[in-house]
Amino acid sequence: MSGTEQQALADALGAEYAAVYAYGMIATHAGADQQRTVAQYTAAHRARRDATVDILSGRRGTVPPPEAAYTMPLAVTDPDTAAQLAIVVETDTAVAWRAVVEQADTDTTRRIGIEALTESAGRLAVWRSVRGADPATTAFPGRP
């Protein structure tokens, strides 16, 4: 694994750590009708985090630890701001996984990046829809 591929995977892992943390805040303030979605998306980010740790470990890469805490980019006080935070989280993970696709040295890593980017883009569309965005999707998800 090249240094750039390893760094892209480490950065994606960092985005997944932050996502899991942020979804704790989102769960606290999301509306009752969003709790199932929040639980599913939290589980998806945990699974992606764990898989990325396994990839880095298996390739003898450095596995960065999670931070003790993460600063939220906005105050979350109600269902609307919870959805806003979810949009930020899914955008950040899409950006990180797009970088993995761009920096991948192998078809396997590229496939993993594409799967993760696709998942993030799907979740992003759901949250954008919750906030009334039309269209709910964006062209080229993960593009900074």
N, C-alpha and C positions, 0 to 999 in steps of 0.2 A: 504494500500500500504506500503510495507516495505521500509526502508530507502535506501536499495540498488536499488530497482526498481525506487523509486522517484529520486535518484541521476542519474541513467542511463537516465531517461526521461529528467531531467534537463540538462544533458550533451548533449543529442540529440537536445534539444531546442537551446542550445548554438551553436551547429553546424549548425542548420537551420538559426539562426540569422546571423551567419557569411556567410552562403551561399547566403542569400538574398543580403547582403552587397557586397559580391564579384561579384555577377552577375551584379551589377551596373557597376563595372569596366570591366567585360567581355563584356557587351553590348556596352560600349564605344569603344572597340577596335576590336570586332569580325568583320569578313568579312560580306559583304552584304548578302552572301548566308547563313549565320548562324543566322541572326537576328530573324527569326521566331522561330528557335530552342531555342535561348537565351530567348526570350519572354515566350515561353511555360515552360521552365525549371525554370525561375524566378517565374512564377505563381505557379508552382508545389511546389517550396520551400516555398513560402508565405502561400500556403494552408496548407502544412505540419506544418509550424511554428504555424499558428493559431490553428490548430487542437491540437497540443501538448500543447499550452497554455490552451485550453479548458479542456484537460484531466487533467492537473495538477491542474487547478482551481477547477474542478468538484470533484476531490478527496481530496480537501483541502490541496493540496501540495503547496509548495513555488514555485512561478513562478519568476524565475530570470529575471531581465530586460535585454534588449540588451545593449551591450557596445555602447559608443558614436561613436567609430570608431574601425576598425579592421586593423591590420597590414597584408599586403599581403605578402605571402611567396616568391614572385618573382615580379620583375618589369614587368608590362604589358604595352607593347608599340605597339603591332601589332596583327594581327589575330592568329599567331602561339603562342605567349605568352598568349593570351587570352584563347586559347584552353588548354594550359598547366595549367593555373590557374583553368579552369573548371575541369580538371582531378583531381587536388588537392582537390578542393571543393567536388566533388562527392566521392572521396576516403574518405575524412574526414567524410562526412555524412554517408557513408556506415559503417565505423568503429563505429560511434556513435550508429547507429541503430542496428548493430550486438550486441553491448553491451546491448541494451534494450532487445533483444531476449534472451540473455544469463542470464540477471538479472530479467526477468519477473517472477512475482509470479502468474499471472493469464493468462488464455488462451486469454483473450481479449487483454492484453498488448502484449503478445507474437505475436498475429496475427497482431497487429498494427506495431510492430517492423519488422516483416517479410515483410509486405507490403511496409514499408518505405525503408527497405534494398533492396528489389527487384527493387523499383523505382530508387534508387540511382545507383544500379548496371547496370540497363538499360541505364541510362544517361551516366554513366562512359564508357560503351561500345561505345556509339555514339561518345563521345569526343576522345576516344582512336582511333577509326576508322578515325576521322577527321585528326588526327595526323599520320595516316598510320600504326598504331600498328597491328600486325598480330600474334596471334589472337587478336581481339578487346576485348574479354572478359577475365576475370581472374577466376581461380578456387577459390572458397571460398571468394567471395567479402566481404570486410569489415574486413578481417583478417589483423591484424596489422603486 
